[in-house]
């Protein structure tokens, strides 16, 4: 015969078993909730970094004032874009959208500061033809200019020339706008390819007829190259790329991913004594393959004397 004590012990065991089952059930449910939440967060992160942060192009508009600017360039509009890295997160449809964004602003001058095709992407001939046809649609009243980045090859020269871009290869060009007083546009090769030649690019200032006060814009791929230029030559406006402004940035912390050639200058703007340095965040991506709190962008400048 089972005693009362034995019955109590059996009851107690059943209670403990039930409590353990309930505890296990809660643990399983909590784990499933956590896993589900992590899946949702991962999915949202993927969607944001792939389709929003890496696709939606921002237009950074700035007014740049300088008393050296000729009167005929008052209100002159410049579009600066860089680091297309076609074949990374950017493809033909994205370039078509980019062209519409540029043309909508009716720029006078369009400049590209290097890295056209992603280094790991093998563009096919028909795709290249379509890319040329698309870039060719970029409109400007004065001209379209480009320089090479460290990843650019002979395909860059072919594509940009056929897209009606003038390539500045350690060289300069005088830009006129409805008057006989020009501004100076200088283009430097990538310093990482060891093809940079600063003295040749700035040889305008060694010519007997040069104007020492001419308003000067210099295109360079790696922004750190400015420190090789400023001790010897005065430039009013530097336009660079390469850094992607870090590509991954955090609020109140900023970007922290640095690249060779963009270790000192990585963010979007620097005031360097009398020179201004603007660095494009680029259009495509490199290395990590995504952006975070650092959207692709183009720079839209309006020049002014005051």
Secondary structure, DSSP 8 states (H G I E B T S, - for coil): ---HHHHHHHHHHHHHHHHHHHHHHHHHHHHHHHHHHHHHHHHHHHHIIIIITTTS-EEEEEEEE-TTS-GGGTT-EEEEE----BTTTB-HHHHHHHHHHHHTT--SEEEE-S--B-TT----HHHHHHHHHHHTT---SSEEEE---TT--HHHHHHHHHTT-EE-SSEEEEE-SSSS--EEEEE---GGGT---HHHHTGGGGSTT--TT--EEEEEEEGGGHHHHTTT---SEEEEESSGGGSBEETTTEE---BTTBSS--SSEEEETTEEEEE---SS--TTS--BS---EEEEEEEE--
